[in-house]
Amino acid sequence: MRLITLFFVTSLASTTTFADVMELISDQRNQAYSVSTEDLNGTFRDSTTNEDPPAPFSDWEFQTLNAVPNWQVEGLHYSTVSGTRLFAEGSVSGATGPNTSDYFLNWATASNLYQITFDIDVTTTFNLQAVLAESGSSTTRLEILRQGSNEPIFSADAHNSGILNIDEQITLDRGAGVNPQRYTFRVQSTLSLSPFREGDSSAWYSASLTAVPAPSALGAMGVSGLLASRRRR
């Protein structure tokens, strides 16, 4: 049995540093993979992984493979977190082999989750860029949620129809009241394998939410660059 892994990697464009616009509140990134089977003779096999990042808001690179006879799931993940940019890319994939109907119990799932919650004090425009894809028994979904709202501000998924590209600007409102407004940026790929469907499934994403500098910040960067240029002369 051969497992085909799809993993999308985007080039990281260099960005000019400016003041943080997001106050990072919680880091709920997680990688969860499980394959468990019990055959008709009562033989039980299990392979399970459940991992969080080594430290909140740290860079995180992760890879795992979980397998028992005739079942396999695999995951890849890379992500970064800062006060101006949230970025993640990753994939989940799995394969179901022959004779799985002989199992009394079978369970194979994979979840690759990037979820960061943050506050903003000032209404801010962000560049939202993403590529989402899925095939087989998998799902890939991206959401931006606002605390206190029942509906996502933004949501998209690949609808098991190939590749979805997202490239747009979205403005997150600071809102009224004394406290800053709280948002959650969430992107997740999942799959669940079935004993009644042999073959491969996969889902992957590459997504970023990047704050656009305010005009005053851009002006300050221009002056700073000009002064640096003069000093070099």
N, C-alpha and C positions, 0 to 999 in steps of 0.2 A: 504493500500500500504506500502510495506517495502523497505527501501533503504539500500542496502548493501554497506558499505564503506570499501574499501581496503586501508590500510595504512602500508607502509613498513618501518620498523625501523632497522637500522644497529647499531651494537655496535661501539662506538667511541674508537679507539685504542689511547692510550696516545702517544704523539709525543714529541721528544726532541726539546727544543726551540733553534732557531738560528735566525740570522739576517733576517729581511724582504727582500724578493727579488722582491715583487710586490709593486709598488706605486699605491695605490687605487685612482681611478679617479672619477668614478661615480657609484652610487647605484640605479639601476632601478628595484629593486624587487617590485612586485605588486600582489595583490590578487583581482580579479574582478569576481563577480557572479551576475547574473541577471535572474529573472523569471518574465515575464509580460504576461498577457492574457487579452483578451476581448472576451466575449461570444456573441452569436447572439442577445442577448437582450441589448447589449451595456454596460454591467457591466465590469469595468476595475479593474484589480488587479495587483499589482507590488510589488516585493521584490528585492532590489538591494543593493549590497555591493561593495565598491571599496576602498581598503586600501593599504597604503604604510607603510614601517617600521617606528617605532617611531622616529628613528634618523638614518642618513646615516651610513652604515657599522656596525650597532648594531646587537646583537643577536635578533632574531625575532621568536616568536612563535604565531601562529594565527589559529583560528578555526571559521567557520561560517556555518550557515544553512539558506538557503533561500527557501521559499515554498509558494505556493498558491494552491488552490484545483487542484489535479491531476498532479501537477508539483513540482519537488523538486531538488535542487542542494546543494552540501555540499563540503566544502574544509577544508583541514588540511595542515599546513606548519610549518616547523622548519628550521632555517638556521643560519649560522655563517659566518663571514668574517674576515680575517686577512691578513697580508702581506706575509704569507707563506702557507695559506690553505683557500680554498673556499669550503664550505659544505652546502648542502641543501637536505631536504627530504620533500615529501609532496604528497597529493593525491587530486583528484577531483572526485566526483561521482554524479550521478543524476538518477532520475527515472521519467518515464512518465506513468501515470495511464490510466484507460479506459475513453472513451467519450471525448477525447481531440479533435476529429474531429469536435465537436460542437463549437469550438472557432473560432471566426472571425480572431483574431490576436493572435499569440502565439510566445513567444521568451524565450528560456532558454539556457543560456551559462554559462560556468565556465572556469576560467583561473588562473593557479597557476604558477607564473613566478619568476625565480631567474636569475638575470642578473647583472653582475659586470664587469666593465671595469677597466683595470689596465695597467700601463707602466712597462717595465723591462729594466734595464740598462745593464744587462749581460745575454748572452744566457744561458738558464736554462732548466733543465730536470724536468718534473713533472710526478708524478703518477696520472693517470686518472682512477678512479674507479666509476662504476655506475651500477645500476639496473633500467631498464625501463620496464614498462608494460602498456598495454591498453586493453580494451574490449569494445564492442559496438561502439557507435558513438563518439570515443575519439581519441586523438593523444598525444603521448609523444615524445619529441625530445630534443636532446642535441647537442650543437654546440660550437666550439671554432672559433672565428672570428679574423682576423688580419686587422687592419685599412689599407685601401688602396688596399685591395684585394677583388675581386668580389666573390671568392669562399671560403667557410669555410675551415680552416685547418683540422678540424675534424667535422664530423656530423654523427649522428646515431638516429634511431627511432625504435620503437618496431613493426611497420608494422601491428598493430592490430592482432598479431599472438602469444600473450602470453608474455613471459618474455625474455628480452635481457640483458645479462651480459657483462660488459666491464671492463677489467682489463689490462691496458697496460701503457707503458711510452711514453711520447710525449715531444719533445724538441721544445721550443719556442725560435726563433732566435732573438737576439738583433737587428740585421740588421745594415745597414750602415747609415752614417749621424750623425749629431750633436745630434738630439733629440732621446730620447728612443723610442722603438717600443711599440705600443699600441695594446692591445688585449681585447676581450670580451668573457667571459665565460657565456653561456646561457643554461638553461634547463627549459623546460616548459611543463606542462600538460594542455590540453584543452578538452572541450567537448561541443557539441551543440545538444540539444534534438529536436526531430521531433515529430509532432502530428501524424504522420503516422506509428510510430514504438513504441509500448508499451514495457516497460521493463527497465532494468538497464544498465547504462554505467559507466565505471570508468577508471581512468588512474592514475598511480603513479610513483614516481621516488625516488631514493636515489643516490646522486652524489657528488663526491669530486674531487678537483684538488689540489694536494699537492706538493709543491716544494721539490725536493730532494737536501739535503745539498751537497755543493761542497766538494771534498776531503779535502781541507784545513779546512773547517768548521767541518768535522767529526773528523779530527785530533785534533783540538782545543777542541772538546767535550771530546775526550778520555783523553787528558791531564788534563782537568778540573775535570773529574770523578776520575782520579788517585789521583790528589792532594786532592780531597775531602775525598777519601778513606784513604789516609795517615793521614789526620787531625783527622779522627774519631779514628784512632789507638792511 
